[in-house]
Amino acid sequence: MPLSAADYRPRDAEHAVLYRVIAEHLEAFLETAKRHADGSPLPGFVEQEFRDFLTCGVLAHGFARLRCTDCAVERLVPFSCKGRGFCPSCGGRRMTECAARLVDEVLPRVPVRQWVLSLPYRLRYLLAWDHELARAVLGVFVRVLLGFQRHRARRYGIRDGRSGCVTVIQRFGGGLNLNIHFHTLLYERALPADHPNLATRAARTMWRSFAR
């Protein structure tokens, strides 16, 4: 069904509370953070995330002009910052797209349980800056979970049982504090490799990769 002209409502980014707070206090915040760190500024990527956010959804910073060839209705769609930090628009869109792809194309039709790995404070800071170490810790966590599922499968007579998982790395806590931890969706049980629930090519690929 074609959308009517009234269906599209562009967000008013410049009048949102978060936008106004950052626009008004960003420079003071950066200077205060620098003073509290003995003159060392915030990392460049952190400051850039703030500045990119202030351009997100603002027509003055660029837009695409869309025109319907049938009815000649035109729309100006502002560019997004595509940030991964705290932009509610870009973050929400990325989260929705990722969830839809996992459900529609990746995860097989099996029960799923969430496992969360929380880390000691000192390790959180190390992992926040060392991506290779973060991947290594995640690898250990995943191997333990998959081994646990294979052990359970053998108890039920499934010798070639396989499982799989998807992990999202969250970098902050409830108070927006630095708290890197792992949210892992693990298939609730191991299944034989030829199980009919492994219907999609993406699911079969995940199954093979996690069985290694």
N, C-alpha and C positions, 0 to 999 in steps of 0.2 A: 504494500500500500504506500503510495507516495506521501511524503510529509507535507503538511500545510505550512504556509509561511509563518504561522504563529508557534510552530513546534520548537523552533530554535530560539533559545534565550541565552545570549552570551552573558557570561558572568561579569560582574562589575569589580574587577580585581583591585582597582585603586582605592575602593572604598571599603574593602574587607578589613576586619580588625587586625589580622596578622600583618597584612601589607602596611597598614598605617603605623603599627608599632615598630616594624623594622625600618620603614622609611624615616621615621622620626628619630629613632635612637641608634641606628646602626653605627654612625661615626663615633658617638660617645661610647658605645659598647666596645668597639675595636680598640679605642684608645685606652679604656679602662682595663681591658684584657691584656694589653701590652704592658701597662704599668705593673699589673699584678704578676707578670711573668718576667720581671727584671729587664724590661725593654724588648723582649722577644715577641714579635707579633704572632697572631694566630696563623696557622698554616695557610698558604695561599689558596688551597682548594676549598677551605672553609669560608674564607672571605668571598671567594668567587661564587660559592653556592648562594650566599646572601644577595650578592649583587645581581646574579642571574634571576633570582626570584623576583626582584623588583622590576624586571622587564617582562615577566610572564603574564600573558593575557592583556598586555597594554598595547593598544593600536599604534602608539607613537614609536614603538620599538620594532615594528614590522608586522605584516599581515599578508594573508592570502586573499585574493578577490575571487569569489566563486559566483558563477552565473549559470542559471538554468537555461538550457537551450530551447526548452519548450515554452516556458512562461516568462522568461527574461527577468525573473526575480534574482537579485544580487545580494550577496552577503560578504561582509568583511570579517574574516576569521583571524584573530591575532595569533602570533606565534607563541609557543609555550617554551618554558625554560628547560623542560625535560630533566629537571633536577631529581636526584635520588636522596635528598636530605629531608626536607620538611615541607616542600610545596604540596599542599593538600590536593590540588588539581592533578598535577603530574603523577604524584604518588598514588592517588586513588585510581587513576586510569591504568597505570602500570600494574597495580595489584589486581584490578578486575580482569585485565587482559591475560595476565599470567594464570589466574585461577581458572578462567574459562578454557585456556589451552590445556591445562593439566587435566581438567575433568573431561573435556571433549576428545583429546587426542593422545594423552600420555597414560594416565592412570587406568589400569584394568578394572573391571567390575568386581572388586574384592573389598572386604572391610579394611578400614585404615585407622590406625591409632597414632596420636601425636606423642612424640617423646621430646623432652626439652633437656638440653645439657647446659647447666649453669656452671660458671667457672669462678675460682678464687679471684679476689680483687687484683692481685699482682699479675696474674695470668691474663686477665681481661685487658689490661693496659698493653701488655706485650702483643697480644693478638690483634689489637686495634691498629697497630702500626706495622706488624709483620704479617703480610698476607700468606707467605709460604708456611709460616708456623700455624696460622689459622687453618689452612688446608690440611696440614699434617694432623692437627688435633681432631678436625672433623673426620679425617680418614680413619683414625683409631676408633672414634665414636661409632661410625657407620659399620666398621668391620665387627665390632662387638655386637651391635644390634642384629646384623645379618647372621652372624654365627649363632646367636641366641635363637633365631627363628629356625635355622637349619637343625639345631639340636632338638627343638620342639617337634619338628617334622619327623625326625628319625624315631621319636617316641611313638608316633602314630603310624609307623611303617612306610613313610615316604623317604626313600633313600636319596633321591635326586631332588629334594625339595629346594625351591628357590624363592627368594623374596626380593623386594626392592624398596626404594625410599626416595624421597625428595626432601631436600633441606633448604630452609630459608635462614640466612644469617641476620639476626637482629642486633643492632649496634647500640641500642639505648634502652633504658629502663623506664618505669612509670613516671619518674620525675625528670625525664629527658637527660638523665645522667648517663655517662659512658658505661655501658654494660653489654659487651658483646657476648651473645649466647646463641645457641642453635635450636631452631624448631624443625623437627624432622617428622615427616609423615611416613610411617612405616606400614607396609602391608601387614595386616593383623595375623596372617598365617602364611606359611610357605606352601607352594603348590608345585605339582609336577610341571616340567617345562612345556608339556603338550596340553595343559589345561585349557578348556575352551574360553575361559575368561581373558586369556591373553590374545584378544582378538585383533588389536591394532598393531601396526608395524612398530609404532613408537613404544608400545608396551613390551613387545617382544625384544626390542633393542635394549630397553632398560633391564629386562629380565636377564639377558645374556651378559650385560656389562656388570651387573651386581653379582652374578654367579661366579665371576673370575676370582 
